């Protein structure tokens, strides 16, 4: 099986390459591209030299020169594609149509095994190469838009305040965090509440346009980020408002995507 990796983070390329070689030793990585333009040029050169398209493409969504969806506008893609992402994972359920799967970064072995199994199952059922229909950007975006319209993110949480139950609007929340295995959120007013969801579930309940998970124990909104500074280990240190009692650090794997999210 020939694989193309479309990814602009060198560390992510190394990790994915290592995992692929461990999970499927016979797999051959035929190219690595880091942008939309380089990917299109690579595919055009392959076809000009009468080389076959890759069987499978692992494609990051946010690239140095834009979103990888633009690749599908510039050239027909006959290969099966597995999208990868660090933050916009919820809408990506839509990419399970048209032989597309997705992986969340950092890529986990079990998820990679799932995607490769899906690839082999689909390959056994459908032809590859020019005999197959190209993946349509229009269909991909239509599926994504349909899912986005159908998905309802949480608008409020019911929490305890002493002996009473109160309803707190999500728009009033600055960030979610864990402390001693419990989950909390702090409002822009400074009020802190215990919430009955682990952060893994909260990440799925919150609108990714408004909230992003910067580490294992912290989910923030744009309005809470007062300052950003470089930090040891290629991370970012954030100053949050209201103040966060611990260090608010963006993990190294999430730094690039966090910057893009903040710049939307």
Secondary structure, DSSP 8 states (H G I E B T S, - for coil): -EEEEE-S-HHHHHHHHHHHHHH-TT-EEEEEE-SHHHHHHHHHHHHHTT----SEEEEESEETTEETHHHHHHS---SEEEEEESS-TTGGGGGGSTT-EEEESS--HHHHHHHHHHHHHHHHHS--GGGS----HHHHHHHHHHHHHH-----EEEEEETTEEEEEEGGGEEEEEEETTEEEEEETTS-EEEESS-HHHHHHHS-TTTEEEEETTEEEEGGGEEEEEEETTTEEEEEESS--SS-EEE-GGGHHHHHHHHT-
